[in-house]
Structures are given as structure tokens and as C-alpha cells.
Amino acid sequence: MTAVAYLAPSEDIRQETGAAAIRIKGLEKSFGNNRVLRGIDLDIPAGQFVAIIGKSGCGKSTLLRILMGLDEPTAGHLRFAAANESEAAPNARIVFQEPRLLPWLSVADNVAVGLGEGVPQQVVRSETAAVLSEVQLAEKAGEWPSRLSGGQRQRVALARALVSKPGVLALDEPLGALDALTRISMQELLNRVWRELGFTAVLVTHDVSEAVHLADRVVVLDEGRIVLDLAVPYPHPRRHGNPALAELEGQLLAAILGDARAN
């Protein structure tokens, strides 16, 4: 596996947001005789944005589900660490490709679901209003989900994940069902809220261009193994069409297609 110099946010951002580092060692996952993950070793610093890409069936979503506690590994270790490397139990949230909104609740009430039960109504109202403003949907707070566009519904899903101020945010193809222009707009929004809030982000995507546009680092999986771990050493925000990013896309595509497999 290729060694890279990881990009990490400043110490004060990590402490302020509660972002957690992710330490994965020897992770295995089998379903019967099918070994989906085969000895994954991965360290993600607190506050870093990592994209995971690869062919369908390579283990991307399985790795994300284990990270979020939705599946148990067959072997290996996964732990979260605070800035001082002590064990942490981060507030982790996930955004799926489908918004999964509750049609009988308003936009604001769908977002409030992310806060859980027992939160004072004054706090619910203020936190919900703040995060809807963050995703540029303040004027839609009282609308029903059915009256929103696909991009707006996905922004509500993102707001629901962000309202509890997560330390780790997992994103499983969250923009895959959007049209091209809406997808670019959502990429810019996601990049902005990540930079402002400082959480650790793990994105699963099939879109190589999206990966290099958003991530500090792109990990390529193939048959359950990491075959390339590539830093994206360019500041955020990034411009679409940057030739330097296109060169990185070429390296990633070569790894996915098997033309430049890392040892």
C-alpha cells in the first residue's frame, strides 16, 4: 500500500468540535464463505475527510456499516480516539443515498429527529433553525418533504445528521441519485459545512471526481483490500476542472481498473 503524508486539521478545531480519530487494524468481514473485507488497516486523523472508492462489491459499504456499528466485524479491531489518543465514544451519524425522510413530519420536525428524545423544545427549535440555515433551507422549515426537490430532500437528510453536532459523519453515496448540477451544488455545500464544523468525514462513492474534489485522502478498495491510499494535497475549496485534480483522478482510475495496483 502506498504511503502518504496525511493532511489533518489544526488541534484547536479538533478540540472544539469533538471530532474523533478512527483506528482500524486487521479488519475482516465474512458472510459465510465470502470474505468481503480482508485485513483492512486504516488510520484516519480527527477531522480528516476520507473518500473510499472502488468497484461494486469491493467492500466499501460493508466497511462503512462496520464503522457505524451497523455490522460486526468477523475479526480485527476498530476504535475511536480523542485528540489526546484516549478512547472516545463519538457521536457518529450516517447519511444514505436515499433521504429517508418521514413524510408525515415537516422539514423542521424531520431534522429534529436527529436530536433524539428528551431535548427541551426551546433547544430543539434553536438547533433545528440553525442547521437548516446552515444547509440553506431556513425558508422550508414548515414544508412537507413531498414538496421538496431531490436535492432539497437530501439537504434535509444532511441537516438531520448534523443537528446533533457529530464527531464522525459517514456518507454512503449520498449524492448518487442527484442530477449533475444539483450534485455539484451539494458537493460545495458538504465541503463548506465540513470545513466549518470540523467533524471527521468518511465518504463512500463511485465518483472519482467527487472523491478528489471533496477529500483530503482517497482510499481504493479492491476485493476487500486497500490497494491505494492517496493524499489530495490541495487546499479547500477546490475548483472543478483543475488539471492537477484530473491527474489524481487518472491515478485512482488506474488503481480501480487494475492498471497500477499498489503492493
C-alpha positions as CSV (number, residue, x, y, z in Angstrom):
1,M,0.0,0.0,0.0
2,T,1.3,3.4,-0.9
3,A,2.5,5.6,2.0
4,V,1.2,9.1,2.1
5,A,1.5,12.2,4.2
6,Y,-1.9,12.7,5.8
7,L,-3.5,16.2,6.0
8,A,-5.1,16.9,9.3
9,P,-6.9,20.0,10.7
10,S,-5.5,22.2,13.4
11,E,-5.5,21.0,17.0
12,D,-7.9,23.7,18.2
13,I,-10.5,22.7,15.6
14,R,-10.3,19.0,16.8
15,Q,-10.8,20.0,20.4
16,E,-13.6,22.4,19.7
17,T,-15.7,20.1,17.6
18,G,-15.1,16.8,19.3
19,A,-14.1,15.1,16.0
20,A,-12.7,11.6,16.6
21,A,-9.8,9.8,15.1
22,I,-10.6,6.3,13.6
23,R,-8.2,3.4,14.1
24,I,-8.8,0.2,12.1
25,K,-6.4,-2.8,12.4
26,G,-6.7,-6.1,10.7
27,L,-10.4,-5.7,10.0
28,E,-12.1,-8.8,8.4
29,K,-15.7,-9.4,7.4
30,S,-17.1,-12.6,6.0
31,F,-20.6,-13.6,5.0
32,G,-20.4,-17.4,5.0
33,N,-17.5,-18.3,2.7
34,N,-17.5,-14.8,1.2
35,R,-14.6,-12.7,2.6
36,V,-15.8,-9.2,1.9
37,L,-13.0,-7.4,3.9
38,R,-9.6,-8.9,4.1
39,G,-7.3,-7.3,6.7
40,I,-8.1,-3.6,6.5
41,D,-5.6,-1.3,8.3
42,L,-6.6,2.3,8.3
43,D,-5.8,5.3,10.5
44,I,-8.0,8.4,10.0
45,P,-6.9,11.5,12.0
46,A,-9.6,13.5,13.8
47,G,-11.3,16.0,11.4
48,Q,-9.9,14.5,8.2
49,F,-12.2,13.9,5.1
50,V,-11.6,10.5,3.6
51,A,-13.2,9.1,0.5
52,I,-13.4,5.3,-0.1
53,I,-13.9,4.2,-3.7
54,G,-13.7,1.0,-5.8
55,K,-15.7,-1.3,-8.0
56,S,-19.2,-2.5,-6.9
57,G,-18.8,-5.4,-4.4
58,C,-15.3,-4.4,-3.2
59,G,-16.4,-3.9,0.4
60,K,-16.9,-0.1,0.6
61,S,-20.4,-0.1,2.1
62,T,-19.6,-3.0,4.4
63,L,-16.6,-1.1,5.8
64,L,-18.9,1.9,6.4
65,R,-21.6,-0.2,8.1
66,I,-19.0,-1.7,10.5
67,L,-17.6,1.8,11.2
68,M,-21.1,2.9,12.2
69,G,-21.9,-0.2,14.3
70,L,-24.5,-1.5,11.9
71,D,-22.5,-4.7,11.2
72,E,-20.0,-6.6,13.4
73,P,-16.5,-7.4,12.0
74,T,-15.5,-11.1,11.8
75,A,-12.0,-10.2,13.1
76,G,-9.8,-7.2,13.7
77,H,-10.2,-4.1,15.8
78,L,-11.9,-0.7,15.4
79,R,-11.6,2.1,17.9
80,F,-12.3,5.8,18.1
81,A,-9.8,8.1,19.7
82,A,-9.9,11.7,21.1
83,A,-7.3,14.3,20.2
84,N,-5.1,13.0,23.1
85,E,-5.4,9.4,21.8
86,S,-7.7,8.3,24.7
87,E,-10.6,6.1,23.9
88,A,-13.6,8.0,22.6
89,A,-17.3,7.2,22.0
90,P,-18.0,9.7,19.2
91,N,-21.4,11.0,18.3
92,A,-21.5,9.3,14.8
93,R,-24.1,9.8,12.2
94,I,-24.7,8.5,8.7
95,V,-26.3,9.9,5.5
96,F,-27.6,7.4,2.9
97,Q,-28.2,7.7,-0.8
98,E,-32.0,7.9,-0.1
99,P,-33.0,10.8,2.2
100,R,-35.3,8.5,4.3
101,L,-37.4,11.4,5.5
102,L,-40.7,10.8,7.4
103,P,-43.5,12.1,5.1
104,W,-45.9,12.9,7.9
105,L,-43.4,15.3,9.5
106,S,-42.4,18.8,8.4
107,V,-38.9,19.6,7.3
108,A,-38.1,21.1,10.7
109,D,-39.5,18.0,12.6
110,N,-37.6,15.6,10.3
111,V,-34.4,17.5,11.3
112,A,-35.4,17.4,15.0
113,V,-35.4,13.6,14.8
114,G,-31.6,13.8,14.8
115,L,-31.6,15.3,18.3
116,G,-33.3,12.3,19.8
117,E,-35.8,12.4,22.7
118,G,-35.7,14.4,25.9
119,V,-34.3,17.6,24.5
120,P,-36.1,20.8,25.6
121,Q,-38.3,22.3,22.9
122,Q,-36.5,25.6,23.1
123,V,-33.2,23.8,22.3
124,V,-34.9,21.8,19.5
125,R,-36.2,24.9,17.8
126,S,-33.0,26.8,18.0
127,E,-30.7,24.0,16.9
128,T,-33.1,23.0,14.1
129,A,-33.3,26.5,12.8
130,A,-29.6,26.9,13.0
131,V,-28.8,23.8,11.0
132,L,-31.5,24.5,8.4
133,S,-29.9,27.9,7.9
134,E,-26.5,26.1,7.5
135,V,-27.8,24.0,4.6
136,Q,-29.7,26.9,3.1
137,L,-33.2,25.7,3.8
138,A,-34.4,28.0,6.6
139,E,-37.4,29.1,4.5
140,K,-38.5,25.5,4.1
141,A,-38.8,24.6,7.8
142,G,-42.6,24.2,7.7
143,E,-42.8,22.4,4.3
144,W,-43.7,18.8,3.8
145,P,-40.9,16.6,2.3
146,S,-43.1,15.8,-0.7
147,R,-43.0,19.4,-1.8
148,L,-39.2,19.5,-2.0
149,S,-36.8,18.7,-4.8
150,G,-34.5,15.7,-4.6
151,G,-31.6,18.0,-3.8
152,Q,-33.6,19.8,-1.1
153,R,-34.6,16.4,0.5
154,Q,-31.0,15.3,0.6
155,R,-30.1,18.6,2.3
156,V,-32.7,17.9,4.9
157,A,-31.2,14.5,5.5
158,L,-27.8,16.1,5.9
159,A,-29.2,18.6,8.3
160,R,-30.8,15.8,10.4
161,A,-27.3,14.2,10.6
162,L,-25.6,17.5,11.5
163,V,-28.1,18.8,14.1
164,S,-26.5,16.7,16.9
165,K,-23.0,18.0,16.1
166,P,-21.5,14.7,15.1
167,G,-17.8,13.9,15.7
168,V,-17.9,11.4,12.8
169,L,-20.1,11.7,9.8
170,A,-20.4,8.7,7.4
171,L,-21.8,9.3,3.9
172,D,-22.9,6.3,1.8
173,E,-23.3,7.5,-1.8
174,P,-25.4,10.5,-0.6
175,L,-25.3,12.3,-3.9
176,G,-25.6,9.3,-6.2
177,A,-29.3,9.9,-7.2
178,L,-28.9,13.6,-8.0
179,D,-28.6,15.2,-11.4
180,A,-25.2,16.6,-12.3
181,L,-25.7,20.3,-11.5
182,T,-27.5,19.5,-8.2
183,R,-24.7,17.1,-7.3
184,I,-22.1,19.8,-7.8
185,S,-24.1,22.2,-5.6
186,M,-24.4,19.6,-2.9
187,Q,-20.7,18.8,-3.1
188,E,-20.0,22.5,-2.4
189,L,-22.4,22.5,0.5
190,L,-20.9,19.4,2.0
191,N,-17.4,20.7,1.7
192,R,-18.4,24.0,3.3
193,V,-20.2,22.5,6.3
194,W,-17.3,20.1,6.9
195,R,-14.8,22.9,6.9
196,E,-16.9,25.0,9.2
197,L,-17.9,22.2,11.7
198,G,-14.7,20.2,11.6
199,F,-16.1,16.6,12.0
200,T,-14.3,13.5,10.7
201,A,-15.9,12.5,7.4
202,V,-15.9,9.2,5.6
203,L,-17.5,9.2,2.2
204,V,-18.2,6.1,0.1
205,T,-18.7,7.0,-3.6
206,H,-18.3,5.6,-7.1
207,D,-17.5,9.0,-8.4
208,V,-13.7,9.5,-8.7
209,S,-14.1,13.2,-9.5
210,E,-16.3,13.7,-6.4
211,A,-13.7,11.9,-4.2
212,V,-10.8,14.1,-5.2
213,H,-12.9,17.3,-5.1
214,L,-14.0,16.7,-1.5
215,A,-11.5,14.5,0.3
216,D,-8.1,15.1,1.9
217,R,-7.3,11.5,1.1
218,V,-8.8,8.8,-1.2
219,V,-8.6,5.1,-0.4
220,V,-9.2,2.5,-3.1
221,L,-10.6,-0.9,-2.2
222,D,-10.4,-4.0,-4.4
223,E,-11.6,-7.4,-3.3
224,G,-11.7,-6.3,0.3
225,R,-8.2,-4.9,0.4
226,I,-6.7,-1.4,0.3
227,V,-4.7,-1.2,-2.9
228,L,-4.1,2.6,-2.9
229,D,-4.1,5.3,-0.3
230,L,-3.6,8.6,-2.0
231,A,-3.4,12.1,-0.4
232,V,-5.0,15.0,-2.2
233,P,-2.6,17.8,-1.3
234,Y,-4.6,20.8,-2.4
235,P,-6.4,23.4,-0.2
236,H,-10.2,23.6,0.1
237,P,-12.4,24.7,-1.6
238,R,-11.3,23.2,-4.9
239,R,-12.2,24.2,-8.4
240,H,-13.8,21.7,-10.7
241,G,-11.7,21.3,-13.8
242,N,-8.4,21.7,-12.0
243,P,-5.8,19.8,-14.1
244,A,-3.9,18.7,-11.0
245,L,-7.0,17.0,-9.7
246,A,-7.6,15.4,-13.1
247,E,-4.1,13.8,-12.8
248,L,-5.0,12.3,-9.4
249,E,-8.3,11.0,-10.9
250,G,-6.2,9.2,-13.5
251,Q,-4.1,7.5,-10.8
252,L,-7.2,6.4,-9.0
253,L,-9.0,5.1,-12.1
254,A,-5.8,3.1,-12.9
255,A,-5.9,1.5,-9.4
256,I,-9.6,0.7,-9.7
257,L,-9.2,-0.8,-13.1
258,G,-6.1,-2.8,-12.0
259,D,-3.5,-1.0,-14.1
260,A,-1.5,0.5,-11.2
261,R,-2.2,-1.8,-8.3
262,A,-0.3,-0.9,-5.1
263,N,1.7,-3.6,-3.4
